Structures are given as structure tokens and as C-alpha cells.
Amino acid sequence: MGTPKILILGAGYGGLLTTLQLQKKLNYNEAEITLVNKHNYHYITTWLHEPAAGTAPADHARVSLDGILNKDKVNFVKGTVQAIQPEEQTVTLESGEVLSYDYLVIGLGSEPETFGIEGLKEHAFSIRSINAVRNIREHIEYMFSKFKNEPDRTDYLTFVVGGAGFTGIEFCGELGDRLPELCREFDVDPELVKVYCIEAAPTALPGFDPELIQYAIDVLERKGIEFKIGTPIKQCTPDGVLLNTGEEIKSKTVIWAAGVRGNSIVEKAGFEVMRGRVKVDEYLRAPGYENVFVVGDCALIFNEEGRPYPPTAQIAVQEGETLGENLAALVRGDLPQKFIPHLQGTLASLGKGEGIGQVGSKKLFGSTAAMMKKASDLRYLYKIGGVGLALKKVKL
């Protein structure tokens, strides 16, 4: 066989880290590495709640791929994946271009999981890409300006966040910081602005320590967020949401942040999936394929207790690093290593200077948690782009 072709789909955490690791480990003649991504940038998903609320520019959450890829070793293709044909070992792009591979890495990320709730797909926003968050930010500002012309329309100033998991809570933290600024800018009485965070589960932030959950809720309630926990949304309409209690909340801004499923391209390619995610083996391979690997939100990994790990950035990064090492080993005829996640703790921001975190058995509150989150973000930027990128992006 000639030079092996490694094809990586998606420059999210998993796909990008796989690529960067290969770029570091292999010499330019050992493999033909191709990375396909819809945009010429990588975006930091864990920061998207900031530009969505308008507390940071959208540009802050993205990193140009030009600056971090080595053109001599990686062939970058800007394109959107349309289909994967694992039997033929090819991938078709929307442009009609067909790419072949010897090894495939699928890192195509997620889609909103709407749990079959009527109207969500059509009428709700979701915090899922640079373009999506720009849209949310502009829409929120537009609601304030519209209200000035139609002062009886309080539904313009009512914001519904579906989901009190990580994304929902972090977005509410930013929104709580941003809305007073918008009230000043548009001369709107803050009393008229309502933000509801609605969660079907019996608690906010499932999986977090109860003391930390309570702290987060207290911080956000002080910022004016109203919680409705254990209250599923039954339907989303152009005029707002209907809850299963029969209550209707009139709102022109519904933001769905209650869960994701793997990219539907994966299921359509014939891989076995659960909620769009592939249950990979200990080498991150898709069942039945020696040469197809899955990382990030498309991959499903179970812990010792048989419970799935949540699809987080830190796990995707670790998957990418391990897989990059393993692909380099396979190309050289060496043995791959098993993937073992090392959870370094969990941190959530609650707006400027506020956060909560769990690192081992230690609980972190307030500014300590916020500082730790900054440090972990810096570590990631340094990992992908060195000191230059870390200094350019840091918001102290």
C-alpha cells in the first residue's frame, strides 16, 4: 500500500486534537492527512454562551485554522460532509467531491435533541455555532428595539431558556449580566424583563453536588432568572411555550439548551447508534470497522458502572489526543493504546466573576471557580495554539 490516507471529519475538539497530534507525531511523508470542516475556523463551544448573550464578540470564541495547521502536513478542505460510505471507504461532500480514506475519524459534533417536542425545531434557537449565536444576540437586541415601538408587547421582553444543564445555566448567567445593559441602552424598565429557565428533570445541573446547584440557583435568581424545575415543555409555538402543567408563557425568544444527539450523518451511514452516538470500543473504533474511529459528541463511552460519560469538551480533547497517538502508531505498524478518560473536574460559569466547580472531592464557589475556569480555558488555548493564542484570547 502507498502512503496511508487519514481523513478527519470535523474540526471540533475531537477532530482538531486528532489532527494536531498527528501533525506533531508524523513526518510529512508518512501519511496523507486531510481535515474537512465546514468553516475555516475552530470554535470553542464552551464559550458560545457569551456571544449568544452579547457579553463577548463572536470572534472571541473562534480560532482560525490557518494559524494552527501545518500546511506541509495537513491538507485542509473547507466543505460540508453529506454522506459517509464505509463499505467503499469514501466520504461525499455537499459540493459533490468524493474523498477516499484508509483511516476515517468522525468528529462531526452534535445536533439539538428535541425529544420529539412539537415546534422546537421550527421556533426555538439553539446555542450551537458561531452563526447561531450571532443570530441569537441580534434577535435579543431586536426584541428590545421592537418593544420601544410596541410598548404593550411584554412578550418581546420575555426570554425562555429550555434546559437547566450546563449550557442553559451558563447562558442564563451571561444573559443576567447583559439584560441590565440592554435596559439602559434602550430605556426599558428592568421590571418588565423576564427570563425563565425551564427544566424537565427534578433538579438543575443533574450530576452536580446539591450544595453547588443551590449556589448556582441563588446567584442566578439574584440576577433575575426565574426557575421552573421538574416542568417539561410540551410544545413550542411562534408565540412562546406551553408547559405540561397547562401554563403558557408568551415569548418571542425561546432558546433550547436541553441536550444534544450525535450528527445524523453517522446514523445514515449505517453505524449502530444510540441517540445518534456510536458506542465505540476501547480504541474509539466504530463496531464492525477496524479503520473507522469516532470522537466527541458522536462517540458514546461508558464508565466502569456502565453509565455513559457526558459529551464534554475535556473528554473530546482527550479522545483526540489518544486517537492522534494511536493513528500515528498504526501508520508505523505499532500497537495502539486503550482510551481511558481522566476527568479533571467540572466547572461552570455563572456570568462575570462567578462560577461553581467540582475538582475531585473539592467544591469551588464564586470567583475561585471562575478563576479555575479561566485557567482551564488558557490551558486549552495553549495546547492548540501556544502562548500566542492564549495571550490573544484571554479575557481577564
PANUGU-495863 format. One record per residue (C-alpha): residue number from 0; residue in one letter; x, y, z. Coordinates in nm, 2 decimals. Example, Ala and Ser with C-alpha at 12.3 -4.5 7.8 and 13.67 -1.06 7.14 Angstrom:
BEGIN
SITE,seq,type,east,north,up
SITE,0,a,1.23,-0.45,0.78
SITE,1,s,1.37,-0.11,0.71
This chain:
BEGIN
SITE,seq,type,east,north,up
SITE,0,m,0.00,0.00,0.00
SITE,1,g,0.12,0.36,-0.07
SITE,2,t,0.11,0.64,0.18
SITE,3,p,-0.20,0.57,0.41
SITE,4,k,-0.48,0.83,0.38
SITE,5,i,-0.61,0.96,0.71
SITE,6,l,-0.94,1.15,0.67
SITE,7,i,-1.07,1.36,0.96
SITE,8,l,-1.42,1.49,0.95
SITE,9,g,-1.49,1.80,1.17
SITE,10,a,-1.25,2.04,1.34
SITE,11,g,-1.43,2.05,1.68
SITE,12,y,-1.24,1.94,1.99
SITE,13,g,-1.20,1.58,1.90
SITE,14,g,-1.12,1.62,1.53
SITE,15,l,-0.88,1.91,1.58
SITE,16,l,-0.69,1.75,1.86
SITE,17,t,-0.65,1.43,1.65
SITE,18,t,-0.52,1.64,1.36
SITE,19,l,-0.28,1.84,1.58
SITE,20,q,-0.14,1.52,1.74
SITE,21,l,-0.08,1.36,1.40
SITE,22,q,0.08,1.68,1.28
SITE,23,k,0.31,1.66,1.58
SITE,24,k,0.39,1.29,1.57
SITE,25,l,0.42,1.21,1.20
SITE,26,n,0.67,1.32,0.94
SITE,27,y,0.52,1.48,0.63
SITE,28,n,0.58,1.17,0.41
SITE,29,e,0.43,0.91,0.65
SITE,30,a,0.06,0.97,0.59
SITE,31,e,-0.17,1.19,0.38
SITE,32,i,-0.37,1.38,0.64
SITE,33,t,-0.69,1.56,0.53
SITE,34,l,-0.91,1.76,0.76
SITE,35,v,-1.26,1.85,0.64
SITE,36,n,-1.45,2.13,0.82
SITE,37,k,-1.75,2.35,0.73
SITE,38,h,-1.56,2.67,0.82
SITE,39,n,-1.20,2.78,0.81
SITE,40,y,-1.21,2.82,1.19
SITE,41,h,-1.25,2.60,1.50
SITE,42,y,-1.49,2.73,1.76
SITE,43,i,-1.47,2.70,2.13
SITE,44,t,-1.81,2.55,2.21
SITE,45,t,-1.78,2.60,2.58
SITE,46,w,-1.76,2.98,2.52
SITE,47,l,-2.06,3.01,2.29
SITE,48,h,-2.30,3.12,2.56
SITE,49,e,-2.11,3.45,2.59
SITE,50,p,-2.15,3.58,2.23
SITE,51,a,-2.51,3.44,2.23
SITE,52,a,-2.60,3.67,2.52
SITE,53,g,-2.38,3.95,2.38
SITE,54,t,-2.13,3.96,2.66
SITE,55,a,-1.84,3.89,2.42
SITE,56,p,-1.79,3.93,2.05
SITE,57,a,-1.85,3.61,1.84
SITE,58,d,-1.49,3.64,1.71
SITE,59,h,-1.37,3.57,2.07
SITE,60,a,-1.50,3.21,2.05
SITE,61,r,-1.33,3.11,1.73
SITE,62,v,-0.98,3.02,1.63
SITE,63,s,-0.86,3.04,1.27
SITE,64,l,-0.74,2.70,1.14
SITE,65,d,-0.47,2.87,0.93
SITE,66,g,-0.28,2.97,1.23
SITE,67,i,-0.26,2.63,1.39
SITE,68,l,-0.24,2.38,1.10
SITE,69,n,0.09,2.29,0.93
SITE,70,k,0.01,2.32,0.56
SITE,71,d,0.31,2.08,0.48
SITE,72,k,0.15,1.80,0.68
SITE,73,v,-0.23,1.86,0.67
SITE,74,n,-0.45,1.91,0.37
SITE,75,f,-0.74,2.13,0.48
SITE,76,v,-1.07,2.10,0.28
SITE,77,k,-1.34,2.36,0.35
SITE,78,g,-1.66,2.17,0.29
SITE,79,t,-1.97,2.01,0.44
SITE,80,v,-2.00,1.64,0.47
SITE,81,q,-2.30,1.50,0.30
SITE,82,a,-2.26,1.12,0.34
SITE,83,i,-2.02,0.85,0.46
SITE,84,q,-1.99,0.53,0.26
SITE,85,p,-1.79,0.30,0.50
SITE,86,e,-1.81,0.00,0.27
SITE,87,e,-1.64,0.19,-0.02
SITE,88,q,-1.42,0.38,0.23
SITE,89,t,-1.53,0.71,0.08
SITE,90,v,-1.69,1.04,0.20
SITE,91,t,-1.91,1.26,-0.02
SITE,92,l,-1.92,1.64,0.04
SITE,93,e,-2.21,1.86,-0.05
SITE,94,s,-2.00,2.00,-0.34
SITE,95,g,-2.01,1.66,-0.49
SITE,96,e,-1.64,1.59,-0.42
SITE,97,v,-1.56,1.24,-0.31
SITE,98,l,-1.27,1.17,-0.07
SITE,99,s,-1.13,0.83,-0.01
SITE,100,y,-0.96,0.71,0.31
SITE,101,d,-0.76,0.42,0.47
SITE,102,y,-0.85,0.55,0.82
SITE,103,l,-1.15,0.77,0.90
SITE,104,v,-1.21,0.99,1.20
SITE,105,i,-1.56,1.11,1.26
SITE,106,g,-1.58,1.42,1.47
SITE,107,l,-1.90,1.58,1.33
SITE,108,g,-2.04,1.70,1.65
SITE,109,s,-2.40,1.71,1.76
SITE,110,e,-2.75,1.83,1.67
SITE,111,p,-3.01,1.96,1.92
SITE,112,e,-3.20,1.67,2.08
SITE,113,t,-3.56,1.79,2.08
SITE,114,f,-3.71,1.48,2.24
SITE,115,g,-4.00,1.50,1.99
SITE,116,i,-4.13,1.82,2.15
SITE,117,e,-4.36,1.98,1.89
SITE,118,g,-4.25,2.31,1.74
SITE,119,l,-3.90,2.32,1.89
SITE,120,k,-3.71,2.26,1.56
SITE,121,e,-3.91,2.53,1.39
SITE,122,h,-3.94,2.80,1.66
SITE,123,a,-3.65,2.77,1.90
SITE,124,f,-3.29,2.90,1.88
SITE,125,s,-3.00,2.68,1.98
SITE,126,i,-2.65,2.77,2.10
SITE,127,r,-2.46,2.56,1.86
SITE,128,s,-2.23,2.75,1.63
SITE,129,i,-2.08,3.10,1.57
SITE,130,n,-2.35,3.18,1.32
SITE,131,a,-2.63,3.06,1.55
SITE,132,v,-2.51,3.27,1.84
SITE,133,r,-2.47,3.58,1.63
SITE,134,n,-2.83,3.53,1.53
SITE,135,i,-2.95,3.49,1.90
SITE,136,r,-2.76,3.81,2.00
SITE,137,e,-2.91,4.02,1.72
SITE,138,h,-3.25,3.88,1.78
SITE,139,i,-3.24,3.97,2.15
SITE,140,e,-3.13,4.33,2.07
SITE,141,y,-3.40,4.35,1.80
SITE,142,m,-3.67,4.25,2.06
SITE,143,f,-3.57,4.54,2.28
SITE,144,s,-3.59,4.79,1.99
SITE,145,k,-3.92,4.64,1.88
SITE,146,f,-4.06,4.68,2.23
SITE,147,k,-3.99,5.05,2.22
SITE,148,n,-4.23,5.08,1.93
SITE,149,e,-4.49,4.84,2.07
SITE,150,p,-4.48,4.90,2.45
SITE,151,d,-4.77,4.67,2.52
SITE,152,r,-4.58,4.37,2.38
SITE,153,t,-4.41,4.24,2.70
SITE,154,d,-4.36,3.90,2.52
SITE,155,y,-4.08,4.08,2.34
SITE,156,l,-3.90,4.11,2.68
SITE,157,t,-3.97,3.76,2.79
SITE,158,f,-3.69,3.51,2.73
SITE,159,v,-3.73,3.13,2.78
SITE,160,v,-3.43,2.91,2.82
SITE,161,g,-3.52,2.54,2.78
SITE,162,g,-3.29,2.33,2.99
SITE,163,a,-3.10,2.39,3.32
SITE,164,g,-2.80,2.18,3.24
SITE,165,f,-2.46,2.32,3.17
SITE,166,t,-2.54,2.53,2.86
SITE,167,g,-2.87,2.66,2.99
SITE,168,i,-2.72,2.77,3.33
SITE,169,e,-2.41,2.93,3.17
SITE,170,f,-2.63,3.11,2.92
SITE,171,c,-2.86,3.24,3.19
SITE,172,g,-2.55,3.37,3.38
SITE,173,e,-2.44,3.58,3.08
SITE,174,l,-2.80,3.69,3.00
SITE,175,g,-2.84,3.80,3.36
SITE,176,d,-2.53,4.03,3.31
SITE,177,r,-2.64,4.15,2.97
SITE,178,l,-3.00,4.24,3.02
SITE,179,p,-2.94,4.54,3.26
SITE,180,e,-2.71,4.69,2.99
SITE,181,l,-2.98,4.64,2.72
SITE,182,c,-3.24,4.80,2.95
SITE,183,r,-3.01,5.11,2.99
SITE,184,e,-2.93,5.12,2.62
SITE,185,f,-3.30,5.10,2.51
SITE,186,d,-3.45,5.29,2.81
SITE,187,v,-3.65,4.98,2.92
SITE,188,d,-3.78,4.93,3.27
SITE,189,p,-3.59,4.62,3.40
SITE,190,e,-3.90,4.52,3.59
SITE,191,l,-4.06,4.43,3.25
SITE,192,v,-3.79,4.19,3.15
SITE,193,k,-3.85,3.82,3.24
SITE,194,v,-3.61,3.52,3.20
SITE,195,y,-3.75,3.17,3.26
SITE,196,c,-3.52,2.87,3.29
SITE,197,i,-3.73,2.56,3.24
SITE,198,e,-3.61,2.21,3.32
SITE,199,a,-3.79,1.88,3.29
SITE,200,a,-3.56,1.69,3.53
SITE,201,p,-3.62,1.71,3.91
SITE,202,t,-3.31,1.93,3.95
SITE,203,a,-3.10,2.18,3.77
SITE,204,l,-2.74,2.08,3.68
SITE,205,p,-2.80,1.70,3.71
SITE,206,g,-2.49,1.52,3.84
SITE,207,f,-2.36,1.82,4.03
SITE,208,d,-2.33,1.84,4.41
SITE,209,p,-2.66,1.97,4.57
SITE,210,e,-2.47,2.25,4.75
SITE,211,l,-2.32,2.37,4.43
SITE,212,i,-2.66,2.35,4.25
SITE,213,q,-2.82,2.56,4.52
SITE,214,y,-2.53,2.82,4.50
SITE,215,a,-2.58,2.85,4.12
SITE,216,i,-2.96,2.89,4.15
SITE,217,d,-2.91,3.16,4.42
SITE,218,v,-2.66,3.35,4.20
SITE,219,l,-2.89,3.34,3.90
SITE,220,e,-3.21,3.42,4.09
SITE,221,r,-3.03,3.73,4.22
SITE,222,k,-2.97,3.82,3.85
SITE,223,g,-3.35,3.79,3.79
SITE,224,i,-3.37,3.44,3.64
SITE,225,e,-3.69,3.25,3.74
SITE,226,f,-3.66,2.87,3.75
SITE,227,k,-3.93,2.62,3.67
SITE,228,i,-3.77,2.28,3.76
SITE,229,g,-3.94,1.94,3.71
SITE,230,t,-4.16,2.11,3.44
SITE,231,p,-4.13,1.97,3.09
SITE,232,i,-4.21,2.19,2.79
SITE,233,k,-4.50,2.03,2.60
SITE,234,q,-4.50,2.25,2.29
SITE,235,c,-4.32,2.54,2.14
SITE,236,t,-4.51,2.78,1.91
SITE,237,p,-4.43,3.11,1.73
SITE,238,d,-4.59,3.28,2.04
SITE,239,g,-4.40,3.10,2.32
SITE,240,v,-4.41,2.77,2.51
SITE,241,l,-4.68,2.55,2.66
SITE,242,l,-4.58,2.37,2.97
SITE,243,n,-4.71,2.03,3.07
SITE,244,t,-4.88,2.20,3.37
SITE,245,g,-5.10,2.38,3.12
SITE,246,e,-4.93,2.71,3.18
SITE,247,e,-4.84,2.91,2.87
SITE,248,i,-4.55,3.16,2.86
SITE,249,k,-4.58,3.42,2.59
SITE,250,s,-4.23,3.48,2.44
SITE,251,k,-4.07,3.56,2.11
SITE,252,t,-3.74,3.42,2.22
SITE,253,v,-3.71,3.05,2.31
SITE,254,i,-3.36,2.92,2.34
SITE,255,w,-3.33,2.54,2.35
SITE,256,a,-3.03,2.42,2.56
SITE,257,a,-3.16,2.08,2.68
SITE,258,g,-2.95,1.82,2.52
SITE,259,v,-2.78,1.71,2.20
SITE,260,r,-2.76,1.39,1.99
SITE,261,g,-2.49,1.28,1.75
SITE,262,n,-2.49,1.42,1.40
SITE,263,s,-2.75,1.23,1.19
SITE,264,i,-2.50,1.17,0.91
SITE,265,v,-2.34,0.90,1.13
SITE,266,e,-2.67,0.71,1.16
SITE,267,k,-2.75,0.74,0.79
SITE,268,a,-2.41,0.59,0.71
SITE,269,g,-2.53,0.27,0.88
SITE,270,f,-2.33,0.28,1.20
SITE,271,e,-2.51,0.14,1.51
SITE,272,v,-2.61,0.44,1.72
SITE,273,m,-2.79,0.53,2.04
SITE,274,r,-2.94,0.88,2.02
SITE,275,g,-2.71,0.94,1.72
SITE,276,r,-2.40,0.84,1.90
SITE,277,v,-2.17,0.54,1.82
SITE,278,k,-2.08,0.31,2.11
SITE,279,v,-1.71,0.29,2.04
SITE,280,d,-1.47,0.02,2.16
SITE,281,e,-1.17,0.09,2.39
SITE,282,y,-0.97,0.21,2.09
SITE,283,l,-1.25,0.45,1.98
SITE,284,r,-1.34,0.23,1.69
SITE,285,a,-1.69,0.20,1.55
SITE,286,p,-1.83,-0.15,1.59
SITE,287,g,-1.75,-0.37,1.29
SITE,288,y,-1.48,-0.15,1.15
SITE,289,e,-1.11,-0.17,1.21
SITE,290,n,-1.04,0.16,1.04
SITE,291,v,-1.32,0.39,1.14
SITE,292,f,-1.29,0.60,1.46
SITE,293,v,-1.54,0.83,1.63
SITE,294,v,-1.47,1.11,1.87
SITE,295,g,-1.65,1.39,2.05
SITE,296,d,-2.03,1.42,2.06
SITE,297,c,-2.07,1.14,1.80
SITE,298,a,-1.90,0.89,2.03
SITE,299,l,-2.06,0.71,2.33
SITE,300,i,-1.82,0.58,2.60
SITE,301,f,-1.93,0.41,2.92
SITE,302,n,-1.76,0.42,3.26
SITE,303,e,-1.70,0.12,3.49
SITE,304,e,-2.05,0.15,3.63
SITE,305,g,-2.19,0.12,3.28
SITE,306,r,-2.31,0.48,3.26
SITE,307,p,-2.23,0.69,2.96
SITE,308,y,-1.98,0.98,3.01
SITE,309,p,-2.15,1.31,2.92
SITE,310,p,-2.03,1.45,2.59
SITE,311,t,-1.79,1.72,2.72
SITE,312,a,-1.51,1.92,2.57
SITE,313,q,-1.25,1.77,2.81
SITE,314,i,-1.33,1.41,2.70
SITE,315,a,-1.34,1.51,2.33
SITE,316,v,-0.99,1.67,2.37
SITE,317,q,-0.85,1.35,2.55
SITE,318,e,-1.01,1.13,2.28
SITE,319,g,-0.85,1.34,2.01
SITE,320,e,-0.50,1.33,2.17
SITE,321,t,-0.52,0.95,2.23
SITE,322,l,-0.65,0.88,1.88
SITE,323,g,-0.38,1.10,1.72
SITE,324,e,-0.12,0.90,1.90
SITE,325,n,-0.29,0.57,1.80
SITE,326,l,-0.32,0.66,1.43
SITE,327,a,0.05,0.75,1.43
SITE,328,a,0.12,0.41,1.59
SITE,329,l,-0.09,0.22,1.34
SITE,330,v,0.07,0.40,1.04
SITE,331,r,0.41,0.29,1.18
SITE,332,g,0.29,-0.07,1.25
SITE,333,d,0.30,-0.02,1.63
SITE,334,l,0.03,-0.11,1.88
SITE,335,p,-0.24,0.14,1.98
SITE,336,q,-0.32,0.23,2.34
SITE,337,k,-0.66,0.20,2.50
SITE,338,f,-0.85,0.52,2.57
SITE,339,i,-0.90,0.59,2.94
SITE,340,p,-1.07,0.92,3.02
SITE,341,h,-0.91,1.12,3.31
SITE,342,l,-1.18,1.35,3.44
SITE,343,q,-1.02,1.67,3.57
SITE,344,g,-1.33,1.80,3.74
SITE,345,t,-1.62,2.01,3.61
SITE,346,l,-1.65,2.39,3.61
SITE,347,a,-1.95,2.60,3.51
SITE,348,s,-1.95,2.98,3.48
SITE,349,l,-2.24,3.19,3.61
SITE,350,g,-2.16,3.52,3.45
SITE,351,k,-1.87,3.76,3.51
SITE,352,g,-1.65,3.65,3.80
SITE,353,e,-1.90,3.39,3.92
SITE,354,g,-1.89,3.01,3.89
SITE,355,i,-1.91,2.67,4.05
SITE,356,g,-1.69,2.37,4.02
SITE,357,q,-1.61,2.02,4.14
SITE,358,v,-1.25,1.91,4.12
SITE,359,g,-1.21,1.57,4.28
SITE,360,s,-1.39,1.59,4.62
SITE,361,k,-1.33,1.97,4.64
SITE,362,k,-1.61,2.21,4.58
SITE,363,l,-1.54,2.55,4.43
SITE,364,f,-1.77,2.86,4.45
SITE,365,g,-1.77,3.21,4.31
SITE,366,s,-1.46,3.38,4.20
SITE,367,t,-1.24,3.07,4.28
SITE,368,a,-1.44,2.87,4.03
SITE,369,a,-1.44,3.15,3.78
SITE,370,m,-1.06,3.17,3.80
SITE,371,m,-1.02,2.80,3.76
SITE,372,k,-1.24,2.81,3.45
SITE,373,k,-1.02,3.08,3.31
SITE,374,a,-0.71,2.87,3.38
SITE,375,s,-0.86,2.56,3.22
SITE,376,d,-0.95,2.77,2.91
SITE,377,l,-0.60,2.91,2.89
SITE,378,r,-0.46,2.56,2.91
SITE,379,y,-0.67,2.45,2.61
SITE,380,l,-0.57,2.76,2.40
SITE,381,y,-0.20,2.70,2.49
SITE,382,k,-0.25,2.33,2.38
SITE,383,i,-0.39,2.41,2.04
SITE,384,g,-0.21,2.74,1.96
SITE,385,g,0.08,2.80,2.20
SITE,386,v,0.14,3.11,2.41
SITE,387,g,0.04,3.35,2.12
SITE,388,l,-0.31,3.22,2.10
SITE,389,a,-0.35,3.20,2.48
SITE,390,l,-0.25,3.57,2.52
SITE,391,k,-0.46,3.68,2.23
SITE,392,k,-0.78,3.53,2.36
SITE,393,v,-0.76,3.57,2.74
SITE,394,k,-1.03,3.79,2.89
SITE,395,l,-0.91,3.88,3.24
